[in-house]
Amino acid sequence: MDGARNTSLAVAGVITAIALTACSGDPAPPEHRFDVAPYVNQGHVVDCGAFKAQADAQAVLRADALDPNGLDRDGDGIACPDLPGPTDRKPVHRDFMTDVDGAPIIEPVKPPST
């Protein structure tokens, strides 16, 4: 019985050591931050080519879902999908239609009557 108890204590000690090692490691890397201020409420000032990473373009789209810069050309909520990482593939909800330049269409265009 003592052998089983010693084995159980040894296993518990190993599990504790693993848990403590995992918790005491280096802190998580800093979160990628991008200053969107120069791009928001400025009208059309940039296009996808101005960004080094897709996540930067996505941050601008997230800050201004009207998308005056045309970063989400296909309307799927993902800005500049062809840019390199880091990436942010969580879509931005856009519950309105936009024209080709990204301006919101408030009322749908009715076809001319014939």
MARTOR-286860 format. One line per field, with one value per residue: residue number from 1; residue in three letters; y, x, z of N, C-alpha, C, O in turn. Coordinates in Angstrom, 1 decimal. Atoms other than C-alpha are relative to their C-alpha. Layout:
! MARTOR-286860
seq [NUM:...] .
type [Ala:...] .
n.y [Y:...] .
n.x [X:...] .
n.z [Z:...] .
ca.y [Y:...] .
ca.x [X:...] .
ca.z [Z:...] .
c.y [Y:...] .
c.x [X:...] .
c.z [Z:...] .
o.y [Y:...] .
o.x [X:...] .
o.z [Z:...] .
This chain:
! MARTOR-286860
seq [1:2:3:4:5:6:7:8:9:10:11:12:13:14:15:16:17:18:19:20:21:22:23:24:25:26:27:28:29:30:31:32:33:34:35:36:37:38:39:40:41:42:43:44:45:46:47:48:49:50:51:52:53:54:55:56:57:58:59:60:61:62:63:64:65:66:67:68:69:70:71:72:73:74:75:76:77:78:79:80:81:82:83:84:85:86:87:88:89:90:91:92:93:94:95:96:97:98:99:100:101:102:103:104:105:106:107:108:109:110:111:112:113:114] .
type [Met:Asp:Gly:Ala:Arg:Asn:Thr:Ser:Leu:Ala:Val:Ala:Gly:Val:Ile:Thr:Ala:Ile:Ala:Leu:Thr:Ala:Cys:Ser:Gly:Asp:Pro:Ala:Pro:Pro:Glu:His:Arg:Phe:Asp:Val:Ala:Pro:Tyr:Val:Asn:Gln:Gly:His:Val:Val:Asp:Cys:Gly:Ala:Phe:Lys:Ala:Gln:Ala:Asp:Ala:Gln:Ala:Val:Leu:Arg:Ala:Asp:Ala:Leu:Asp:Pro:Asn:Gly:Leu:Asp:Arg:Asp:Gly:Asp:Gly:Ile:Ala:Cys:Pro:Asp:Leu:Pro:Gly:Pro:Thr:Asp:Arg:Lys:Pro:Val:His:Arg:Asp:Phe:Met:Thr:Asp:Val:Asp:Gly:Ala:Pro:Ile:Ile:Glu:Pro:Val:Lys:Pro:Pro:Ser:Thr] .
n.y [-1.2:-1.2:-0.2:-0.7:-1.3:-0.7:-0.3:-1.0:-1.3:-0.4:-0.5:-1.3:-0.9:-0.2:-0.8:-1.3:-0.6:-0.4:-1.2:-1.2:-0.4:-0.6:-1.3:-0.9:-0.3:-1.3:-0.5:0.1:-1.1:-1.1:0.0:-0.8:-1.3:-0.8:-1.3:-0.2:-1.4:-0.7:0.6:0.0:-1.3:-0.8:0.3:1.0:-0.5:1.1:1.3:1.2:-0.1:-0.8:0.7:1.0:1.2:0.1:-0.3:-1.5:-0.4:0.4:-0.9:-1.2:0.4:0.2:-1.3:-0.8:1.1:-0.6:0.4:-1.0:0.3:1.1:1.2:1.2:-0.2:1.1:-0.1:1.2:-0.4:0.3:-1.0:0.3:1.4:0.5:-0.6:1.0:-0.1:0.7:-0.1:-0.1:0.5:-0.1:-0.9:-1.1:0.0:-1.2:0.3:-0.9:0.1:-1.1:-0.1:0.4:-0.8:0.3:-0.9:0.7:-0.2:-0.1:0.5:0.8:-0.6:0.7:0.0:-0.9:0.7:0.0] .
n.x [0.8:-0.9:-0.6:1.0:0.1:-1.2:0.2:1.0:-0.6:-0.9:0.7:0.6:-1.1:-0.3:1.1:-0.2:-1.2:0.3:1.0:-0.7:-0.9:0.8:0.5:-1.0:-0.8:0.0:1.4:0.4:-0.5:0.9:1.0:-0.3:0.8:-0.2:0.7:0.9:0.4:-0.2:0.8:1.5:0.7:-0.8:0.4:-0.9:-1.4:-0.9:0.5:-0.7:-1.5:-0.6:-0.1:-1.0:0.6:1.5:0.6:0.1:1.2:1.2:0.3:0.6:1.4:0.7:0.2:1.0:0.7:0.5:-1.0:-0.2:-1.2:0.2:-0.8:0.8:0.7:1.0:1.0:0.0:-0.4:-1.4:-0.8:-1.3:-0.3:-1.3:-1.1:-0.7:0.3:1.0:1.3:1.2:1.0:1.3:0.6:0.6:1.4:0.4:1.4:0.4:-0.6:-0.9:-0.3:-1.4:-1.0:0.2:0.9:1.2:1.2:1.1:1.2:-0.4:0.3:1.1:-0.2:0.9:1.2:0.1] .
n.z [0.0:-0.1:1.3:0.8:-0.5:0.5:1.4:0.1:-0.4:1.0:1.1:-0.3:0.0:1.4:0.6:-0.6:0.5:1.4:0.0:-0.5:1.1:1.0:-0.5:-0.3:1.2:0.5:0.2:1.4:0.8:0.0:1.1:1.2:-0.1:1.2:-0.2:1.1:0.0:1.2:1.1:-0.3:0.1:0.9:1.4:0.7:-0.1:0.3:0.6:-0.6:0.2:-1.0:-1.2:-0.1:-0.4:0.1:-1.3:-0.1:0.9:-0.7:-1.1:0.5:0.3:-1.3:-0.6:0.9:0.8:1.2:0.9:1.1:0.7:0.9:-0.4:0.1:1.3:0.3:-1.0:-0.9:-1.3:-0.2:0.8:0.7:-0.4:0.6:-0.7:-0.9:-1.4:-0.7:0.6:-0.8:0.9:-0.6:0.8:-0.5:0.3:0.8:0.3:1.0:1.3:0.4:1.4:0.4:-0.8:-1.4:-0.6:-0.3:0.8:-1.0:0.6:1.2:1.3:0.7:1.4:0.7:0.5:1.5] .
ca.y [0.0:2.4:1.8:2.9:5.9:6.9:6.6:8.7:11.4:11.3:11.7:14.6:16.2:15.9:17.4:20.3:20.9:21.0:23.4:25.7:25.7:26.5:29.4:30.8:31.1:34.2:36.4:36.3:38.4:41.9:42.3:43.7:47.4:49.7:53.4:53.8:57.6:58.8:56.7:57.1:60.0:61.2:60.0:58.0:58.5:55.0:51.7:48.2:49.0:51.4:48.7:46.3:43.7:42.5:43.0:46.8:47.2:45.2:47.5:50.5:48.7:47.7:51.4:52.7:50.0:52.5:51.7:55.0:53.6:50.6:48.0:45.5:45.5:42.2:43.1:40.0:42.0:41.1:44.0:43.4:39.6:39.3:41.3:39.3:38.7:39.2:38.7:39.4:37.3:38.1:39.7:43.2:43.3:45.6:45.7:48.2:48.3:50.4:51.7:51.1:53.8:52.3:55.1:53.8:53.4:54.6:53.8:51.0:52.3:51.5:50.4:52.9:52.1:51.2] .
ca.x [0.0:2.9:4.3:1.0:0.8:4.4:3.6:0.5:2.5:5.2:2.7:1.0:4.4:5.2:1.8:2.4:5.9:4.6:1.7:4.1:6.6:3.8:2.5:5.9:7.2:7.7:4.6:2.6:4.0:2.6:-0.6:-0.1:-1.2:-1.8:-2.8:-5.9:-6.3:-4.7:-7.1:-10.5:-12.9:-10.5:-12.4:-10.5:-6.8:-5.3:-5.7:-4.5:-1.0:-0.4:-0.5:2.3:0.0:-3.6:-4.3:-3.5:-6.0:-8.5:-8.1:-8.9:-12.0:-13.0:-12.7:-14.8:-17.1:-18.3:-15.0:-14.3:-10.9:-12.3:-10.4:-13.2:-14.0:-16.0:-18.0:-17.1:-15.9:-12.3:-9.9:-7.1:-7.1:-3.9:-1.7:0.9:0.5:-0.1:-3.7:-7.1:-9.7:-12.6:-15.1:-16.4:-20.2:-21.5:-25.3:-25.5:-24.8:-21.9:-21.2:-18.0:-16.1:-17.3:-19.8:-23.0:-26.1:-29.0:-31.8:-31.5:-31.4:-34.6:-34.4:-36.0:-39.6:-40.2] .
ca.z [0.0:0.8:-2.7:-4.3:-2.1:-2.9:-6.6:-6.2:-4.4:-7.0:-9.8:-8.0:-7.5:-11.2:-12.2:-9.8:-11.1:-14.7:-13.8:-11.9:-14.8:-17.3:-15.2:-14.4:-18.0:-20.0:-20.2:-23.4:-26.3:-26.4:-28.4:-31.9:-31.7:-34.6:-34.4:-36.6:-35.8:-39.0:-41.1:-39.4:-40.1:-42.9:-45.9:-48.5:-47.5:-48.1:-49.9:-49.1:-50.4:-47.5:-44.9:-43.9:-42.4:-42.9:-39.2:-39.5:-42.4:-40.4:-37.4:-39.6:-41.0:-37.5:-36.4:-39.4:-40.8:-43.4:-45.1:-47.0:-47.9:-49.7:-47.7:-47.9:-51.6:-51.6:-48.5:-46.5:-43.5:-44.0:-45.1:-47.6:-47.3:-49.5:-47.2:-45.0:-41.3:-38.6:-39.6:-38.1:-39.9:-37.6:-39.9:-39.3:-39.2:-41.9:-42.1:-44.9:-48.6:-50.0:-53.4:-55.3:-53.3:-50.0:-49.3:-47.6:-49.7:-47.5:-49.8:-52.4:-56.0:-57.8:-61.4:-63.8:-64.7:-68.3] .
c.y [1.2:0.3:0.8:1.5:0.9:0.4:1.1:1.4:0.5:0.6:1.4:1.1:0.4:0.9:1.4:0.7:0.5:1.2:1.2:0.5:0.7:1.4:1.0:0.4:1.4:0.5:-0.1:1.2:1.1:-0.1:1.0:1.3:0.8:1.3:0.3:1.5:0.7:-0.4:0.1:1.5:1.0:-0.1:-1.0:0.6:-1.1:-1.1:-1.1:0.1:0.8:-0.8:-1.1:-1.4:0.1:0.5:1.6:0.5:-0.4:0.9:1.3:-0.3:-0.2:1.4:0.8:-1.0:0.6:-0.2:1.0:-0.3:-1.2:-1.2:-1.3:0.0:-1.0:0.0:-1.1:0.4:-0.2:1.0:-0.6:-1.4:-0.5:0.5:-1.1:0.2:1.0:0.3:0.1:-0.4:0.0:1.0:1.2:0.0:1.3:-0.3:1.1:-0.2:1.2:0.1:-0.3:0.7:-0.3:0.9:-0.8:0.4:0.0:-0.6:-0.8:0.8:-0.8:0.0:1.0:-0.7:0.2:0.2] .
c.x [0.9:0.6:-1.0:-0.2:1.2:-0.1:-1.0:0.6:1.0:-0.7:-0.6:1.1:0.4:-1.0:0.2:1.2:-0.3:-0.9:0.8:1.0:-0.8:-0.4:1.2:0.9:-0.1:-1.4:-0.3:0.6:-1.0:-1.0:0.4:-0.9:0.3:-0.9:-0.9:-0.4:0.2:-0.9:-1.5:-0.5:0.8:-0.5:0.9:1.4:1.0:-0.7:0.8:1.5:0.7:0.3:1.1:-0.6:-1.5:-0.6:-0.1:-1.2:-1.3:-0.4:-0.6:-1.4:-0.8:-0.4:-1.0:-0.6:-0.6:1.0:0.2:1.3:-0.1:0.9:-0.7:-0.8:-1.1:-1.1:-0.1:0.4:1.4:0.8:1.2:0.5:1.4:1.2:0.6:-0.5:0.9:-1.4:-1.1:-1.2:-1.4:-0.8:-0.7:-1.5:-0.4:-1.4:-0.6:0.7:0.9:0.1:1.4:1.1:-0.1:-1.0:-1.3:-1.1:-1.2:-1.2:0.4:-0.4:-1.1:0.2:-1.0:-1.2:-0.1:-1.4] .
c.z [0.0:-1.4:-0.9:0.4:-0.4:-1.5:-0.2:0.3:-1.0:-1.2:0.3:0.0:-1.4:-0.7:0.6:-0.6:-1.5:0.0:0.4:-1.1:-1.1:0.4:0.2:-1.2:-0.4:-0.2:-1.5:-0.8:0.0:-1.2:-1.1:0.1:-1.3:0.2:-1.2:-0.1:-1.3:-1.2:0.2:0.0:-0.9:-1.4:-0.6:0.0:-0.3:-0.7:0.6:-0.1:1.1:1.3:-0.1:0.3:-0.1:1.3:0.2:-0.8:0.7:1.2:-0.5:-0.4:1.2:0.6:-0.8:-1.0:-1.3:-1.1:-1.1:-0.8:-0.9:0.3:-0.1:-1.3:-0.2:1.1:1.0:1.4:0.3:-0.9:-0.6:0.3:-0.6:0.7:1.0:1.4:0.7:-0.6:1.1:-1.0:0.6:-0.8:0.7:-0.5:-0.8:-0.5:-0.9:-1.3:-0.2:-1.5:-0.3:0.8:1.5:0.8:0.3:-0.9:1.0:-0.5:-1.3:-1.3:-0.7:-1.5:-0.6:-0.5:-1.5:-0.5] .
o.y [2.2:1.4:1.7:2.4:2.0:1.4:2.0:2.4:1.7:1.6:2.3:2.2:1.6:1.9:2.4:1.9:1.6:2.1:2.3:1.7:1.7:2.3:2.2:1.1:2.3:-0.3:-0.2:2.2:0.9:-0.5:2.0:1.1:0.8:1.2:0.6:1.8:1.4:0.2:-0.2:2.4:2.2:0.5:-1.8:1.5:-0.8:-1.1:-0.9:-0.4:0.7:-0.2:-1.8:-2.4:1.1:1.1:2.1:1.4:0.3:1.1:1.8:0.5:0.3:1.6:1.7:-1.1:-0.2:-0.1:0.7:0.2:-1.5:-1.9:-2.3:0.2:-0.7:-0.8:-1.3:-0.5:0.1:1.1:-1.4:-1.6:-1.5:0.2:-2.0:1.2:1.5:1.4:-0.4:0.4:-0.6:2.2:1.0:-0.2:2.4:-1.0:1.4:-0.9:2.3:-1.0:-0.8:0.1:0.3:0.8:-1.6:1.6:-1.1:-1.4:-0.3:1.4:-2.0:1.0:1.1:-1.9:1.2:0.3] .
o.x [0.5:0.8:-0.6:-0.3:1.0:0.3:-0.7:0.3:1.1:-0.2:-0.5:0.9:0.7:-0.7:0.0:1.1:0.1:-0.7:0.5:1.1:-0.3:-0.5:0.9:1.9:-0.7:-2.3:0.6:0.8:-2.2:-0.6:0.9:-2.1:1.4:-2.0:-0.3:-1.0:-0.6:-0.9:-2.3:0.1:0.8:0.1:1.6:1.8:2.1:-1.9:1.7:2.2:1.9:0.9:1.2:-0.1:-2.1:-1.7:-1.0:-1.9:-2.3:-1.5:-1.5:-2.3:-2.0:-1.4:-1.6:0.0:-1.0:0.7:0.2:1.5:0.9:1.3:0.0:-2.0:-2.1:-2.0:-1.2:0.4:1.9:0.6:1.9:1.5:1.9:2.3:-0.1:-1.1:1.8:-1.6:-0.9:-1.6:-2.3:-0.4:-1.1:-1.7:-0.2:-1.6:-1.8:1.7:0.7:-0.1:2.1:2.1:0.6:-1.2:-1.8:-1.3:-1.5:-1.9:1.2:-1.5:-0.9:0.7:-2.1:-1.1:0.3:-1.6] .
o.z [-0.7:-1.8:-1.7:-0.4:-0.8:-1.9:-1.1:-0.3:-1.3:-1.8:-0.6:-0.4:-1.7:-1.4:-0.2:-0.9:-1.9:-0.8:-0.1:-1.3:-1.7:-0.5:0.1:-1.1:0.3:-0.6:-2.3:-0.2:0.1:-2.3:-0.8:0.1:-1.8:0.6:-2.3:-1.1:-1.8:-2.2:-0.7:0.4:-0.7:-2.3:0.1:-0.7:-0.6:-0.8:1.5:0.8:1.2:2.1:-1.2:-0.1:0.0:1.2:0.8:-0.4:0.6:1.4:0.2:-0.2:1.2:1.2:-0.2:-2.1:-2.2:-2.3:-2.3:-1.9:-1.7:-0.6:-0.2:-1.2:-0.9:1.0:1.6:2.3:1.4:-2.1:0.1:0.9:-0.1:0.3:1.4:1.7:0.2:-1.3:2.2:-1.7:0.0:-0.7:1.9:-1.7:-0.2:-1.4:-0.8:-1.3:0.3:-2.2:0.6:1.1:2.3:2.0:-0.6:-1.3:1.5:0.2:-2.1:-1.3:-0.9:-2.0:-0.1:-1.0:-2.0:-1.7] .
